[in-house]
Amino acid sequence: MDAHIRDLRYFVAVAEELSFTRAAAERLFISQPSLSRQIRQLELSMRAKLFERDRRTVALTAAGAALLPLARQIIEQWEGAQRAVAAAREDRILVVGFQTRIGRGLVPSITAALPEWDLRFRQVPWGDPTVGLGDGQVDVAVAWLPMPGGGDYSWTVVSTEDRWVALPAGHRLASQAEVEFAELTGETFVALPVTAGPMRDFWLANDQRSAPAVVGAEAETAEEAFELVASGRAVVLVSAGNAELYRRDDVVCRPVAGLPPSRLAVVWRRDDRRRAVRALVEKFVSCMCASP
């Protein structure tokens, strides 16, 4: 069912944007070829052509126009069903999503603060920019900003941390106490997957560059990124907190001067008004803001 709902979401995004490029880059954070393949699969399963397209324009066919209001209705009903089941389930489970280690003793603190709930913690690969919130895998996420646009999510920033760089132990800059960002512009970087959307650009610091970063490899998790750095293939930007949490002998982390800091937030779906979710958010905020 989730795959069918995903394909309908893709269809609605293209139908509303009337552009595969904008829908892929600004709404869905997937590659355009991947989006085109999924739409073709949907057309095959529906046995109808949904879009007329040429090099310049995209338009709905009669079949696509007929499907659009029904697709929106199906998506809305599915999301409503997920919310209703989550609100009614008796097992009192709440799932927290994360992409890099939460650390700082917060997991036991949060668990102890909400003893009436069975808290589960789920690591979500970097390729999902919503950290599991978008497809309902998780109820609350601990996530690095920026989150995808569109107004679907609310968040509270709980930590602001300088960006550091992780370098192979024998790197030419490893002996410096601090690295100027200008000294890194010619380096090969580990990147998040393209589907990570604006987070990929942030952790490559593309906004501070005159030309895009040179990407030597992609990683789905922090563990993969640090292995790539240790191998000598590339460097990667990390938060100050994660520089400490992922400390290892074959990687050296140094603060980077000349970059705005990173922001860690507790994030939830804007339309999720369950009191349990609000209680979990409040506990995370109070515990994380109180941590040293």
NULUMVEX-734416 format. One record per atom (N, C-alpha, C): residue in three letters; x, y, z. Coordinates in steps of 0.05 Angstrom, whole numbers, padded with zeros to 5 digits, always signed. Layout:
% residues N
ALAXYZ ...
% end
This chain:
% residues 292
MET+00016-00024+00000 MET+00000+00000+00000 MET+00017+00025+00000 ASP+00039+00025+00017 ASP+00056+00049+00018 ASP+00068+00056-00009 ALA+00075+00036-00025 ALA+00087+00042-00051 ALA+00066+00055-00070 HIS+00041+00046-00068 HIS+00020+00058-00084 HIS+00015+00087-00076 ILE+00014+00092-00050 ILE+00010+00119-00040 ILE+00034+00137-00048 ARG+00058+00126-00047 ARG+00081+00141-00056 ARG+00078+00149-00085 ASP+00070+00131-00102 ASP+00067+00137-00131 ASP+00046+00158-00135 LEU+00024+00157-00119 LEU+00004+00178-00122 LEU+00014+00205-00113 ARG+00031+00205-00092 ARG+00043+00230-00083 ARG+00060+00242-00106 TYR+00076+00224-00118 TYR+00092+00234-00141 TYR+00075+00245-00163 PHE+00053+00231-00169 PHE+00035+00240-00191 PHE+00024+00268-00184 VAL+00014+00271-00159 VAL+00002+00297-00151 VAL+00023+00319-00152 ALA+00048+00314-00143 ALA+00068+00334-00144 ALA+00073+00344-00173 VAL+00076+00325-00192 VAL+00080+00332-00219 VAL+00056+00347-00231 ALA+00032+00337-00224 ALA+00007+00350-00234 ALA+00005+00378-00224 GLU+00013+00383-00199 GLU+00010+00410-00188 GLU+00032+00429-00198 GLU+00056+00418-00202 GLU+00078+00435-00212 GLU+00078+00437-00242 LEU+00066+00417-00256 LEU+00068+00415-00285 LEU+00097+00417-00294 SER+00114+00404-00278 SER+00143+00403-00284 SER+00155+00380-00269 PHE+00168+00362-00284 PHE+00182+00340-00271 PHE+00206+00351-00256 THR+00219+00371-00267 THR+00243+00382-00254 THR+00237+00394-00227 ARG+00217+00412-00226 ARG+00210+00425-00201 ARG+00199+00405-00181 ALA+00182+00387-00190 ALA+00170+00367-00172 ALA+00192+00350-00159 ALA+00212+00342-00175 ALA+00234+00325-00165 ALA+00251+00340-00145 ALA+00259+00365-00153 ALA+00279+00380-00137 ALA+00267+00394-00113 GLU+00243+00405-00116 GLU+00232+00423-00096 GLU+00210+00410-00078 ARG+00197+00390-00088 ARG+00176+00377-00073 ARG+00183+00350-00062 LEU+00197+00334-00078 LEU+00201+00306-00071 LEU+00229+00299-00064 PHE+00249+00315-00072 PHE+00277+00311-00066 PHE+00286+00284-00075 ILE+00279+00277-00100 ILE+00289+00253-00113 ILE+00300+00262-00140 SER+00314+00244-00153 SER+00325+00251-00180 SER+00303+00252-00200 GLN+00306+00268-00221 GLN+00285+00269-00242 GLN+00282+00243-00256 PRO+00304+00229-00263 PRO+00300+00202-00276 PRO+00285+00183-00259 SER+00290+00183-00233 SER+00275+00165-00215 SER+00245+00173-00215 LEU+00239+00199-00214 LEU+00211+00207-00215 LEU+00198+00199-00241 SER+00212+00202-00263 SER+00200+00195-00289 SER+00195+00165-00290 ARG+00213+00149-00279 ARG+00208+00120-00278 ARG+00183+00112-00262 GLN+00180+00125-00239 GLN+00157+00119-00222 GLN+00131+00127-00236 ILE+00131+00150-00250 ILE+00107+00159-00264 ILE+00100+00139-00286 ARG+00121+00130-00300 ARG+00116+00110-00322 ARG+00104+00084-00310 GLN+00114+00076-00286 GLN+00103+00052-00274 GLN+00074+00056-00266 LEU+00067+00080-00256 LEU+00040+00086-00249 LEU+00022+00086-00274 GLU+00032+00097-00296 GLU+00017+00097-00321 GLU+00012+00069-00331 LEU+00032+00051-00328 LEU+00029+00024-00336 LEU+00008+00010-00319 SER+00009+00015-00293 SER-00010+00002-00275 SER-00039+00012-00279 MET-00041+00038-00287 MET-00067+00049-00292 MET-00076+00044-00321 ARG-00058+00035-00338 ARG-00064+00030-00366 ARG-00074+00055-00380 ALA-00061+00077-00373 ALA-00069+00103-00385 ALA-00045+00122-00383 LYS-00043+00139-00404 LYS-00023+00160-00404 LYS-00034+00183-00387 LEU-00018+00192-00368 LEU-00028+00212-00349 LEU-00018+00240-00356 PHE+00005+00242-00370 PHE+00016+00268-00377 PHE+00023+00268-00407 GLU+00019+00292-00419 GLU+00030+00298-00445 GLU+00055+00314-00440 ARG+00078+00306-00451 ARG+00102+00321-00445 ARG+00120+00323-00469 ASP+00133+00346-00471 ASP+00154+00349-00491 ASP+00177+00363-00477 ARG+00196+00374-00492 ARG+00220+00385-00479 ARG+00214+00410-00463 ARG+00192+00423-00468 ARG+00186+00449-00454 ARG+00162+00448-00436 THR+00142+00431-00441 THR+00117+00432-00426 THR+00109+00405-00416 VAL+00093+00406-00395 VAL+00080+00382-00384 VAL+00051+00389-00380 ALA+00033+00372-00389 ALA+00004+00377-00385 ALA-00010+00351-00378 LEU-00031+00353-00363 LEU-00047+00330-00356 LEU-00063+00321-00380 THR-00065+00295-00384 THR-00084+00284-00403 THR-00111+00283-00391 ALA-00131+00275-00406 ALA-00158+00273-00394 ALA-00158+00252-00372 ALA-00143+00230-00375 ALA-00141+00210-00354 ALA-00127+00221-00330 GLY-00106+00237-00334 GLY-00092+00249-00311 GLY-00110+00269-00296 ALA-00125+00285-00311 ALA-00143+00304-00298 ALA-00165+00289-00282 ALA-00174+00266-00292 ALA-00194+00251-00277 ALA-00182+00238-00252 LEU-00156+00231-00253 LEU-00143+00218-00230 LEU-00136+00238-00208 LEU-00130+00263-00215 LEU-00119+00281-00196 LEU-00136+00285-00171 PRO-00162+00292-00173 PRO-00177+00296-00148 PRO-00180+00270-00132 LEU-00182+00247-00146 LEU-00184+00222-00132 LEU-00157+00215-00118 ALA-00135+00221-00130 ALA-00109+00216-00118 ALA-00106+00233-00093 ARG-00113+00258-00094 ARG-00112+00275-00070 ARG-00130+00263-00048 GLN-00153+00254-00055 GLN-00172+00243-00035 GLN-00160+00217-00023 ILE-00149+00200-00039 ILE-00137+00175-00029 ILE-00114+00181-00010 ILE-00097+00200-00017 ILE-00074+00207+00000 ILE-00085+00218+00027 GLU-00104+00235+00025 GLU-00115+00247+00050 GLU-00128+00226+00067 GLN-00143+00207+00055 GLN-00156+00186+00071 GLN-00135+00167+00083 TRP-00114+00161+00068 TRP-00093+00144+00079 TRP-00079+00157+00103 GLU-00073+00183+00100 GLU-00060+00197+00122 GLU-00079+00198+00146 GLY-00105+00203+00141 GLY-00124+00203+00163 GLY-00126+00176+00177 ALA-00124+00154+00161 ALA-00125+00127+00172 ALA-00101+00122+00190 GLN-00077+00131+00180 GLN-00053+00128+00196 GLN-00055+00143+00223 ARG-00066+00167+00222 ARG-00068+00183+00247 ARG-00088+00170+00266 ALA-00110+00160+00255 ALA-00131+00147+00271 ALA-00120+00122+00285 VAL-00106+00106+00270 VAL-00095+00081+00281 VAL-00074+00088+00303 ALA-00057+00108+00297 ALA-00036+00116+00316 ALA-00049+00126+00342 ALA-00071+00141+00339 ALA-00084+00152+00363 ALA-00098+00131+00379 ALA-00108+00110+00365 ALA-00124+00090+00379 ALA-00109+00065+00388 ARG-00084+00062+00378 ARG-00071+00037+00385 ARG-00065+00035+00415 GLU-00067+00011+00425 GLU-00066+00007+00454 GLU-00038+00001+00464 ASP-00019-00004+00445 ASP+00007-00012+00454 ASP+00024+00012+00464 ARG+00014+00036+00460 ARG+00026+00060+00471 ARG+00056+00062+00462 ILE+00060+00058+00436 ILE+00087+00060+00425 ILE+00090+00087+00411 LEU+00112+00100+00416 LEU+00120+00124+00401 LEU+00148+00119+00389 VAL+00151+00126+00364 VAL+00176+00121+00350 VAL+00190+00147+00345 VAL+00216+00148+00352 VAL+00233+00172+00349 VAL+00253+00166+00326 GLY+00253+00182+00306 GLY+00272+00179+00284 GLY+00297+00196+00288 PHE+00319+00186+00278 PHE+00344+00201+00279 PHE+00362+00192+00256 GLN+00381+00208+00249 GLN+00400+00201+00227 GLN+00428+00200+00237 THR+00436+00216+00256 THR+00461+00214+00270 THR+00456+00209+00299 ARG+00475+00198+00313 ARG+00471+00190+00341 ARG+00460+00213+00358 ILE+00440+00206+00374 ILE+00429+00226+00392 ILE+00448+00232+00415 GLY+00459+00211+00427 GLY+00480+00214+00447 GLY+00472+00231+00471 ARG+00492+00242+00484 ARG+00490+00261+00506 ARG+00472+00250+00529 GLY+00469+00224+00531 GLY+00453+00212+00553 GLY+00424+00218+00550 LEU+00415+00226+00526 LEU+00387+00235+00524 LEU+00367+00212+00522 VAL+00375+00190+00510 VAL+00356+00168+00506 VAL+00346+00158+00534 PRO+00364+00151+00553 PRO+00354+00143+00579 PRO+00339+00165+00593 SER+00346+00190+00589 SER+00332+00212+00602 SER+00304+00214+00592 ILE+00300+00213+00566 ILE+00274+00215+00554 ILE+00257+00191+00562 THR+00269+00167+00561 THR+00254+00143+00567 THR+00245+00144+00596 ALA+00262+00153+00614 ALA+00254+00155+00643 ALA+00233+00176+00647 ALA+00233+00197+00631 ALA+00214+00219+00635 ALA+00186+00211+00625 LEU+00184+00191+00608 LEU+00157+00182+00597 LEU+00154+00152+00602 PRO+00153+00144+00627 PRO+00152+00115+00633 PRO+00127+00101+00624 GLU+00106+00116+00619 GLU+00080+00104+00610 GLU+00080+00097+00580 TRP+00101+00105+00566 TRP+00102+00101+00537 TRP+00125+00082+00531 ASP+00121+00065+00510 ASP+00142+00048+00500 ASP+00155+00063+00477 LEU+00179+00075+00483 LEU+00193+00091+00463 LEU+00211+00074+00446 ARG+00209+00076+00420 ARG+00227+00062+00401 ARG+00243+00083+00386 PHE+00268+00076+00381 PHE+00286+00094+00367 PHE+00295+00081+00341 ARG+00291+00095+00319 ARG+00296+00084+00292 ARG+00315+00102+00276 GLN+00337+00090+00267 GLN+00356+00105+00250 GLN+00345+00105+00222 VAL+00344+00128+00210 VAL+00334+00131+00183 VAL+00357+00141+00165 PRO+00361+00128+00142 PRO+00384+00137+00124 PRO+00381+00166+00115 TRP+00403+00178+00109 TRP+00404+00206+00100 TRP+00387+00211+00075 GLY+00382+00190+00060 GLY+00367+00194+00035 GLY+00338+00203+00039 ASP+00328+00200+00064 ASP+00301+00209+00071 ASP+00304+00236+00085 PRO+00298+00258+00072 PRO+00302+00285+00084 PRO+00282+00291+00106 THR+00260+00274+00108 THR+00240+00279+00129 THR+00246+00262+00154 VAL+00268+00247+00154 VAL+00276+00230+00177 VAL+00254+00211+00186 GLY+00239+00200+00166 GLY+00218+00181+00173 GLY+00191+00193+00178 LEU+00189+00219+00180 LEU+00163+00232+00185 LEU+00144+00231+00160 GLY+00157+00233+00137 GLY+00141+00235+00112 GLY+00123+00211+00107 ASP+00133+00187+00112 ASP+00118+00163+00107 ASP+00107+00150+00132 GLY+00108+00165+00154 GLY+00095+00155+00179 GLY+00112+00134+00194 GLN+00137+00130+00186 GLN+00154+00111+00201 GLN+00157+00120+00230 VAL+00159+00146+00235 VAL+00165+00156+00262 VAL+00144+00177+00269 ASP+00142+00182+00295 ASP+00124+00202+00306 ASP+00137+00229+00310 VAL+00162+00228+00319 VAL+00178+00252+00324 VAL+00207+00246+00314 ALA+00220+00267+00304 ALA+00248+00263+00294 ALA+00267+00282+00307 VAL+00291+00273+00312 VAL+00313+00291+00320 VAL+00329+00295+00295 ALA+00328+00319+00283 ALA+00338+00323+00256 ALA+00354+00348+00254 TRP+00373+00347+00235 TRP+00389+00371+00228 TRP+00374+00387+00208 LEU+00372+00412+00212 LEU+00359+00430+00192 LEU+00378+00435+00170 PRO+00368+00441+00145 PRO+00340+00447+00139 PRO+00324+00422+00133 MET+00297+00425+00139 MET+00278+00404+00132 MET+00266+00412+00105 PRO+00253+00393+00091 PRO+00240+00400+00066 PRO+00219+00421+00070 GLY+00215+00437+00049 GLY+00195+00459+00050 GLY+00166+00448+00047 GLY+00148+00466+00045 GLY+00120+00459+00041 GLY+00102+00462+00065 GLY+00115+00468+00088 GLY+00098+00474+00112 GLY+00086+00450+00125 ASP+00096+00425+00119 ASP+00085+00401+00130 ASP+00095+00395+00159 TYR+00117+00408+00167 TYR+00130+00401+00192 TYR+00135+00426+00209 SER+00133+00421+00235 SER+00140+00441+00255 SER+00165+00431+00270 TRP+00181+00450+00281 TRP+00204+00442+00296 TRP+00212+00463+00316 THR+00228+00454+00336 THR+00240+00471+00355 THR+00270+00465+00355 VAL+00286+00486+00352 VAL+00315+00482+00352 VAL+00324+00478+00381 VAL+00339+00457+00385 VAL+00348+00450+00412 VAL+00379+00453+00415 SER+00393+00456+00393 SER+00422+00458+00395 SER+00433+00472+00371 THR+00451+00491+00375 THR+00465+00504+00353 THR+00494+00497+00356 GLU+00506+00484+00336 GLU+00533+00474+00338 GLU+00550+00483+00314 ASP+00574+00491+00319 ASP+00593+00498+00297 ASP+00597+00474+00279 ARG+00603+00479+00254 ARG+00611+00458+00236 ARG+00641+00453+00237 TRP+00647+00427+00239 TRP+00675+00418+00239 TRP+00680+00402+00213 VAL+00705+00395+00208 VAL+00711+00378+00185 VAL+00725+00353+00196 ALA+00717+00330+00185 ALA+00730+00305+00191 ALA+00750+00299+00169 LEU+00775+00294+00177 LEU+00797+00291+00158 LEU+00810+00263+00163 PRO+00822+00251+00142 PRO+00839+00228+00147 PRO+00861+00235+00166 ALA+00870+00217+00183 ALA+00890+00223+00203 ALA+00916+00235+00192 GLY+00923+00227+00167 GLY+00948+00238+00156 GLY+00944+00262+00137 HIS+00921+00274+00139 HIS+00915+00296+00121 HIS+00933+00320+00126 ARG+00938+00336+00105 ARG+00956+00359+00108 ARG+00946+00380+00128 LEU+00919+00381+00133 LEU+00908+00401+00151 LEU+00903+00389+00179 ALA+00909+00364+00183 ALA+00902+00351+00208 ALA+00917+00362+00232 SER+00940+00375+00228 SER+00956+00385+00250 SER+00947+00413+00259 GLN+00929+00426+00243 GLN+00920+00453+00250 GLN+00899+00451+00272 ALA+00899+00471+00290 ALA+00879+00473+00311 ALA+00852+00481+00299 GLU+00851+00496+00278 GLU+00827+00505+00265 GLU+00832+00508+00235 VAL+00812+00502+00219 VAL+00815+00502+00190 VAL+00798+00524+00178 GLU+00809+00541+00162 GLU+00793+00561+00148 GLU+00778+00547+00125 PHE+00753+00554+00121 PHE+00737+00540+00101 PHE+00750+00543+00073 ALA+00763+00566+00068 ALA+00776+00571+00042 ALA+00797+00549+00037 GLU+00809+00537+00058 GLU+00829+00517+00054 GLU+00817+00490+00046 LEU+00790+00488+00047 LEU+00777+00463+00041 LEU+00764+00463+00013 THR+00763+00486+00000 THR+00746+00488-00024 THR+00756+00470-00046 GLY+00782+00463-00046 GLY+00792+00445-00067 GLY+00791+00415-00059 GLU+00782+00409-00035 GLU+00781+00382-00026 GLU+00758+00366-00039 THR+00761+00340-00039 THR+00740+00322-00048 THR+00723+00315-00023 PHE+00696+00317-00026 PHE+00678+00314-00003 PHE+00661+00289-00005 VAL+00654+00278+00019 VAL+00632+00259+00021 VAL+00606+00275+00021 ALA+00587+00266+00005 ALA+00561+00279+00003 ALA+00539+00261+00013 LEU+00517+00273+00023 LEU+00493+00259+00028 LEU+00480+00252+00001 PRO+00462+00232-00001 PRO+00450+00225-00027 PRO+00434+00249-00038 VAL+00430+00249-00064 VAL+00415+00271-00077 VAL+00388+00274-00065 THR+00375+00251-00057 THR+00348+00252-00046 THR+00347+00267-00019 ALA+00370+00272-00007 ALA+00370+00287+00019 ALA+00363+00316+00015 GLY+00362+00326-00010 GLY+00353+00352-00017 GLY+00370+00374-00005 PRO+00358+00394+00009 PRO+00373+00417+00019 PRO+00394+00409+00040 MET+00391+00387+00054 MET+00411+00378+00073 MET+00437+00372+00059 ARG+00436+00360+00035 ARG+00460+00354+00020 ARG+00476+00379+00015 ASP+00463+00400+00006 ASP+00477+00425+00000 ASP+00488+00438+00026 PHE+00473+00436+00048 PHE+00482+00448+00073 PHE+00508+00435+00082 TRP+00509+00408+00082 TRP+00533+00394+00092 TRP+00556+00394+00072 LEU+00551+00404+00048 LEU+00573+00409+00029 LEU+00580+00439+00030 ALA+00564+00455+00045 ALA+00569+00484+00047 ALA+00569+00497+00020 ASN+00551+00488+00003 ASN+00550+00499-00024 ASN+00542+00529-00025 ASP+00527+00538-00005 ASP+00520+00566-00004 ASP+00544+00584+00002 GLN+00565+00573+00012 GLN+00589+00589+00018 GLN+00611+00586-00003 ARG+00604+00573-00025 ARG+00623+00568-00046 ARG+00617+00584-00071 SER+00638+00590-00086 SER+00634+00602-00113 SER+00628+00582-00134 ALA+00635+00556-00129 ALA+00630+00534-00147 ALA+00622+00510-00129 PRO+00604+00492-00140 PRO+00596+00469-00124 PRO+00619+00452-00114 ALA+00615+00439-00092 ALA+00636+00421-00080 ALA+00642+00399-00100 VAL+00667+00389-00098 VAL+00675+00365-00112 VAL+00667+00341-00095 VAL+00649+00325-00106 VAL+00639+00302-00091 VAL+00653+00277-00100 GLY+00665+00263-00081 GLY+00680+00239-00088 GLY+00665+00213-00082 ALA+00645+00215-00063 ALA+00630+00192-00055 ALA+00605+00202-00041 GLU+00585+00184-00040 GLU+00560+00190-00025 GLU+00558+00169-00002 ALA+00545+00178+00019 ALA+00541+00160+00043 ALA+00512+00162+00052 GLU+00501+00140+00061 GLU+00474+00139+00071 GLU+00473+00144+00101 THR+00495+00140+00115 THR+00496+00143+00144 THR+00522+00156+00152 ALA+00523+00166+00177 ALA+00548+00178+00187 ALA+00570+00157+00189 GLU+00563+00132+00196 GLU+00583+00111+00197 GLU+00596+00107+00170 GLU+00580+00107+00149 GLU+00591+00104+00122 GLU+00610+00128+00115 ALA+00601+00152+00123 ALA+00617+00176+00117 ALA+00644+00174+00131 PHE+00645+00166+00156 PHE+00670+00165+00170 PHE+00688+00143+00159 GLU+00677+00121+00150 GLU+00693+00100+00137 GLU+00706+00111+00112 LEU+00691+00127+00096 LEU+00702+00139+00072 LEU+00724+00158+00078 VAL+00721+00174+00099 VAL+00742+00193+00108 VAL+00766+00177+00117 ALA+00763+00157+00133 ALA+00785+00141+00143 ALA+00801+00129+00120 SER+00787+00122+00098 SER+00801+00109+00075 SER+00818+00129+00060 GLY+00815+00155+00065 GLY+00830+00175+00052 GLY+00817+00185+00026 ARG+00793+00176+00020 ARG+00780+00184-00005 ARG+00768+00212-00005 ALA+00761+00222+00019 ALA+00747+00248+00019 ALA+00747+00258+00048 VAL+00736+00283+00051 VAL+00732+00295+00077 VAL+00702+00300+00079 VAL+00692+00306+00103 VAL+00664+00311+00107 VAL+00660+00332+00129 LEU+00640+00349+00126 LEU+00632+00367+00147 LEU+00614+00353+00167 VAL+00618+00359+00193 VAL+00602+00347+00214 VAL+00596+00369+00235 SER+00576+00364+00252 SER+00572+00382+00274 SER+00592+00378+00296 ALA+00596+00398+00313 ALA+00615+00396+00335 ALA+00608+00372+00353 GLY+00582+00369+00359 GLY+00574+00347+00376 GLY+00580+00320+00364 ASN+00575+00317+00338 ASN+00581+00291+00325 ASN+00610+00286+00321 ALA+00626+00307+00320 ALA+00655+00303+00320 ALA+00664+00288+00345 GLU+00651+00294+00367 GLU+00657+00281+00392 GLU+00645+00253+00393 LEU+00620+00250+00385 LEU+00605+00225+00386 LEU+00617+00203+00368 TYR+00628+00212+00346 TYR+00639+00192+00327 TYR+00670+00192+00327 ARG+00682+00199+00350 ARG+00711+00200+00352 ARG+00724+00173+00346 ARG+00745+00173+00330 ARG+00760+00148+00324 ARG+00789+00155+00318 ASP+00807+00136+00320 ASP+00835+00141+00317 ASP+00844+00148+00289 ASP+00830+00138+00269 ASP+00839+00142+00242 ASP+00826+00166+00228 VAL+00812+00182+00244 VAL+00799+00206+00233 VAL+00805+00229+00253 VAL+00812+00253+00242 VAL+00817+00276+00258 VAL+00795+00297+00252 CYS+00783+00308+00272 CYS+00762+00329+00269 CYS+00772+00356+00278 ARG+00768+00376+00262 ARG+00777+00403+00269 ARG+00754+00423+00264 PRO+00752+00444+00281 PRO+00732+00465+00275 PRO+00738+00480+00250 VAL+00717+00489+00236 VAL+00721+00503+00211 VAL+00712+00532+00215 ALA+00730+00551+00208 ALA+00723+00579+00210 ALA+00711+00589+00183 GLY+00691+00606+00185 GLY+00680+00617+00161 GLY+00654+00605+00152 LEU+00642+00588+00169 LEU+00616+00576+00162 LEU+00595+00582+00184 PRO+00570+00587+00176 PRO+00549+00589+00196 PRO+00545+00562+00210 PRO+00534+00562+00234 PRO+00532+00537+00249 PRO+00509+00520+00239 SER+00509+00495+00249 SER+00487+00476+00243 SER+00467+00478+00266 ARG+00442+00470+00259 ARG+00421+00471+00279 ARG+00407+00443+00281 LEU+00406+00433+00306 LEU+00393+00408+00312 LEU+00365+00414+00323 ALA+00344+00400+00313 ALA+00317+00407+00321 ALA+00301+00382+00327 VAL+00281+00385+00343 VAL+00260+00365+00347 VAL+00238+00372+00328 VAL+00230+00352+00311 VAL+00212+00358+00289 VAL+00187+00339+00291 TRP+00164+00350+00284 TRP+00140+00334+00283 TRP+00122+00343+00260 ARG+00103+00326+00253 ARG+00084+00334+00231 ARG+00065+00355+00242 ARG+00062+00376+00226 ARG+00046+00399+00235 ARG+00017+00391+00241 ASP+00007+00372+00226 ASP-00021+00364+00230 ASP-00025+00342+00251 ASP-00003+00333+00264 ASP-00005+00313+00284 ASP-00010+00326+00311 ARG-00035+00326+00320 ARG-00042+00340+00345 ARG-00046+00322+00369 ARG-00036+00298+00367 ARG-00038+00279+00390 ARG-00023+00290+00414 ARG-00036+00289+00437 ARG-00024+00299+00461 ARG+00002+00284+00468 ALA+00003+00258+00461 ALA+00027+00242+00467 ALA+00051+00253+00451 VAL+00046+00261+00426 VAL+00067+00272+00410 VAL+00077+00298+00422 ARG+00058+00315+00430 ARG+00066+00341+00441 ARG+00082+00336+00467 ALA+00073+00316+00483 ALA+00088+00311+00508 ALA+00116+00301+00502 LEU+00119+00284+00482 LEU+00146+00275+00475 LEU+00163+00298+00465 VAL+00152+00315+00448 VAL+00167+00338+00439 VAL+00176+00356+00462 GLU+00158+00361+00481 GLU+00165+00378+00503 GLU+00187+00366+00520 LYS+00186+00339+00524 LYS+00207+00326+00540 LYS+00234+00327+00526 PHE+00233+00323+00499 PHE+00258+00325+00484 PHE+00270+00353+00486 VAL+00253+00373+00483 VAL+00263+00401+00483 VAL+00274+00407+00511 SER+00260+00400+00532 SER+00270+00406+00559 SER+00295+00392+00565 CYS+00297+00366+00558 CYS+00321+00350+00564 CYS+00345+00359+00546 MET+00340+00364+00521 MET+00362+00372+00503 MET+00372+00400+00509 CYS+00354+00418+00515 CYS+00363+00445+00521 CYS+00377+00446+00548 ALA+00371+00427+00565 ALA+00384+00427+00592 ALA+00411+00413+00591 SER+00416+00397+00569 SER+00441+00381+00569 SER+00465+00400+00564 PRO+00488+00393+00575 PRO+00512+00410+00572 PRO+00522+00409+00544 
% end
